[in-house]
């Protein structure tokens, strides 16, 4: 898999994502052999759109 992580992530607190057939696979970069989460392409797009809009930000 071609794993990628955000350029905004720190060295210890990040997730990596890789494309898969009609989905995206997500893992903890600190534990590459650990559990993985498979998200459908539509769900991944929705997650990114909500994150970009600020809808997932914690209250100040």
Rosetta constraint file for C-alpha pairs under 8 A:
AtomPair CA 1 CA 18 HARMONIC 6.15 0.50
AtomPair CA 1 CA 19 HARMONIC 7.44 0.50
AtomPair CA 1 CA 20 HARMONIC 7.94 0.50
AtomPair CA 2 CA 18 HARMONIC 5.46 0.50
AtomPair CA 2 CA 19 HARMONIC 7.22 0.50
AtomPair CA 3 CA 16 HARMONIC 5.86 0.50
AtomPair CA 3 CA 17 HARMONIC 5.42 0.50
AtomPair CA 3 CA 18 HARMONIC 4.61 0.50
AtomPair CA 3 CA 19 HARMONIC 7.98 0.50
AtomPair CA 4 CA 16 HARMONIC 5.21 0.50
AtomPair CA 4 CA 17 HARMONIC 5.36 0.50
AtomPair CA 4 CA 18 HARMONIC 6.26 0.50
AtomPair CA 5 CA 9 HARMONIC 7.24 0.50
AtomPair CA 5 CA 14 HARMONIC 7.15 0.50
AtomPair CA 5 CA 15 HARMONIC 6.26 0.50
AtomPair CA 5 CA 16 HARMONIC 4.52 0.50
AtomPair CA 5 CA 17 HARMONIC 6.39 0.50
AtomPair CA 6 CA 14 HARMONIC 7.83 0.50
AtomPair CA 6 CA 16 HARMONIC 7.68 0.50
AtomPair CA 9 CA 13 HARMONIC 6.64 0.50
AtomPair CA 9 CA 14 HARMONIC 5.54 0.50
AtomPair CA 10 CA 14 HARMONIC 6.40 0.50
AtomPair CA 12 CA 29 HARMONIC 7.77 0.50
AtomPair CA 12 CA 30 HARMONIC 6.55 0.50
AtomPair CA 13 CA 29 HARMONIC 7.90 0.50
AtomPair CA 13 CA 30 HARMONIC 7.80 0.50
AtomPair CA 14 CA 28 HARMONIC 6.43 0.50
AtomPair CA 14 CA 29 HARMONIC 6.00 0.50
AtomPair CA 14 CA 30 HARMONIC 7.73 0.50
AtomPair CA 15 CA 26 HARMONIC 6.65 0.50
AtomPair CA 15 CA 27 HARMONIC 5.56 0.50
AtomPair CA 15 CA 28 HARMONIC 4.60 0.50
AtomPair CA 15 CA 29 HARMONIC 5.29 0.50
AtomPair CA 16 CA 26 HARMONIC 5.63 0.50
AtomPair CA 16 CA 27 HARMONIC 5.42 0.50
AtomPair CA 16 CA 28 HARMONIC 6.30 0.50
AtomPair CA 16 CA 29 HARMONIC 5.81 0.50
AtomPair CA 17 CA 24 HARMONIC 6.47 0.50
AtomPair CA 17 CA 25 HARMONIC 5.52 0.50
AtomPair CA 17 CA 26 HARMONIC 4.46 0.50
AtomPair CA 17 CA 27 HARMONIC 6.58 0.50
AtomPair CA 18 CA 24 HARMONIC 5.64 0.50
AtomPair CA 18 CA 25 HARMONIC 5.26 0.50
AtomPair CA 18 CA 26 HARMONIC 6.61 0.50
AtomPair CA 19 CA 23 HARMONIC 6.27 0.50
AtomPair CA 19 CA 24 HARMONIC 4.59 0.50
AtomPair CA 19 CA 25 HARMONIC 6.31 0.50
AtomPair CA 20 CA 24 HARMONIC 5.36 0.50
AtomPair CA 20 CA 25 HARMONIC 6.56 0.50
AtomPair CA 22 CA 40 HARMONIC 6.27 0.50
AtomPair CA 22 CA 41 HARMONIC 5.56 0.50
AtomPair CA 23 CA 38 HARMONIC 6.59 0.50
AtomPair CA 23 CA 39 HARMONIC 5.46 0.50
AtomPair CA 23 CA 40 HARMONIC 4.20 0.50
AtomPair CA 23 CA 41 HARMONIC 4.47 0.50
AtomPair CA 23 CA 44 HARMONIC 7.69 0.50
AtomPair CA 24 CA 38 HARMONIC 5.80 0.50
AtomPair CA 24 CA 39 HARMONIC 5.26 0.50
AtomPair CA 24 CA 40 HARMONIC 6.34 0.50
AtomPair CA 24 CA 41 HARMONIC 6.33 0.50
AtomPair CA 24 CA 44 HARMONIC 6.93 0.50
AtomPair CA 25 CA 36 HARMONIC 6.48 0.50
AtomPair CA 25 CA 37 HARMONIC 5.57 0.50
AtomPair CA 25 CA 38 HARMONIC 4.44 0.50
AtomPair CA 25 CA 39 HARMONIC 6.23 0.50
AtomPair CA 26 CA 36 HARMONIC 5.60 0.50
AtomPair CA 26 CA 37 HARMONIC 5.08 0.50
AtomPair CA 26 CA 38 HARMONIC 6.39 0.50
AtomPair CA 26 CA 39 HARMONIC 7.74 0.50
AtomPair CA 27 CA 31 HARMONIC 7.57 0.50
AtomPair CA 27 CA 32 HARMONIC 6.58 0.50
AtomPair CA 27 CA 34 HARMONIC 7.39 0.50
AtomPair CA 27 CA 35 HARMONIC 6.63 0.50
AtomPair CA 27 CA 36 HARMONIC 4.84 0.50
AtomPair CA 27 CA 37 HARMONIC 6.50 0.50
AtomPair CA 28 CA 32 HARMONIC 6.20 0.50
AtomPair CA 28 CA 34 HARMONIC 7.45 0.50
AtomPair CA 28 CA 35 HARMONIC 7.97 0.50
AtomPair CA 28 CA 36 HARMONIC 7.80 0.50
AtomPair CA 39 CA 43 HARMONIC 6.21 0.50
AtomPair CA 39 CA 44 HARMONIC 6.04 0.50
AtomPair CA 40 CA 44 HARMONIC 6.16 0.50
AtomPair CA 41 CA 45 HARMONIC 6.24 0.50
AtomPair CA 42 CA 46 HARMONIC 6.26 0.50
AtomPair CA 43 CA 47 HARMONIC 6.14 0.50
AtomPair CA 44 CA 48 HARMONIC 6.24 0.50
AtomPair CA 45 CA 49 HARMONIC 6.12 0.50
AtomPair CA 46 CA 50 HARMONIC 6.15 0.50
AtomPair CA 47 CA 51 HARMONIC 6.12 0.50
AtomPair CA 48 CA 52 HARMONIC 6.03 0.50
AtomPair CA 49 CA 53 HARMONIC 6.17 0.50
AtomPair CA 50 CA 54 HARMONIC 6.35 0.50
AtomPair CA 50 CA 55 HARMONIC 5.24 0.50
AtomPair CA 50 CA 56 HARMONIC 6.31 0.50
AtomPair CA 51 CA 55 HARMONIC 6.02 0.50
AtomPair CA 51 CA 56 HARMONIC 5.43 0.50
AtomPair CA 51 CA 57 HARMONIC 7.37 0.50
